[in-house]
Structure formats: structure tokens, C-alpha cells
Amino acid sequence: MAELIHVSDADDPRLADYRNLRDVALRKSLESEHGLFLAEGEKVVRRALQAGHRARSFLMAERWLAGLADVLDPSDAPCFVVTEQLAELVTGFHVHRGALASLERRPLPSVEAVLAGATSVLVLEDIVDHTNVGAVFRSAAALGFDAVLLAPRCADPLYRRAVKVAMGAVFSVPWTRLPGWYDALPDLSARGFTTVALTLADGSVPIEEAVAGLGKVALVLGSEGHGLSPRWQETADRRAVIPMQAGIDSLNVAAASAVACYVTARR
């Protein structure tokens, strides 16, 4: 069972994994250096552990201990018990979901392993907002997509905010980073996937038409500001658009992913 350790000092060095969670740049550096990530909230913590991630430690208020007893009992990681006020001092925000866990990252699988048996995948190019990445993963899980592939500059799906928005879907949907950017889409085509790029570019057809009758599909989504790069638009097998009412040109990438996944799942 996890050892319960009551902590009353916000500067206690044992709480280092949980410090300054709102500082994105600092967290990226710390989490990369130490091979860890943070899960927030009872459901997300439980899903991370069920997916096989090993806990380094837990941080929670006393009132959450009973609800997470099934998680703490089999673990040998320490559980730091703090007041909610102290948790806020350490993390930099109000931990309204009561529980945090620091967990060990695992090596990313190969593209081959992630695509094994997959017929519907999402491919993300340079989506840099963690909230959007988490929302895309949640859509992928909810609508039956088999995998997510990320270009090298995409935001980290295991960053705390992405994990939280995804409600743990980053643990159930297989994913990895593409080893390269330039030939990523031609490589998917060579693997038998029809790559369908969501773009407002000339020649785009309604998404229903673009995916109709396809077997293996890779939906391709671009960055929040500029959308897909010219290279990815040119090398995609098909270009698709979600039809809009007059005066509105597009949806936020998170909303677009939900609509496109829904349509594609019913192709």
C-alpha cells in the first residue's frame, strides 16, 4: 500500500514533481528531464494506472484518500497528504479535483506498432495548444479511431492540461510521434492509408464525399492558426472541407476533429 506522508511545508523537496504546474516552459523541461507526467483528478489518475503507467508519487487532500483507496492499496509509491491550501501553494492553482499523481513516461512505440490493425487514424501537424490536443484525443476515443500520429512539433499529449481535457483518452488511444515531417503523408499512403487533409484550399470536397467508401483512412488536421502546411496539403491523397454556413469559414480544430471523426466513422 502507498505510504501516507503528511506534509505541511510547501517547500518540501519531496513535492518537486508538483511544483509550478502553470509554468508551461518549466514543466516541459522538468518532465522531459525526469521522464514523468502529471495526471489530475480521480478518474484520470485511475485510468493512467490502469493503462500501466507506474506512479512515482501521489499528492492529495485527506478527503480524497477513501475514494482512491483502490488505487493506493496496490501501489508502493508515496502519497503526500496535504491541505487544499497547501496544494494550491505548491501547484500554483486550485486543485479542485483533489488528487494528483506523478507517473513515469514510457518509451514511445514505433509507427508500425501503433498502426498495426488500424483502419482509422488521426494525423496532427503542429497543433500547439495542449487543450486542443486533448480534445482531439477525446474525439478519437469516443468515435472509434484506432490511433493518433503527431508531427514532431505537436504539443505533448501527456502534458497535464491535455490529459485532463482528454479525460484520460491519451491512455486508451495508441499514439506516437512521426519520425519525420516532410514525407509523413506519402509514407502513410504507402502503408495503404488514404490521407484526407482537412483544408479550405481550392479543390477540397465535402468530408462526406472525401471519405465515402474508403477502407483505411488517415484524417489530417493542421495547426490552429495557419492550418496545414503547403507540403502536407500537396502530398495528401484527398482534400476535404466541412461545409459551413455563409460568413463562417471554419471551426476550431478541436470541433473540426469531432465532426470529421463522426463522419469518417460512418463512412
Order of alpha helices (4+ residues) and beta strands (2+ residues): beta-alpha-beta-alpha-beta-alpha-beta-alpha-beta-alpha-beta-alpha-beta-alpha-beta-alpha-beta-beta-alpha-beta-alpha-beta-alpha
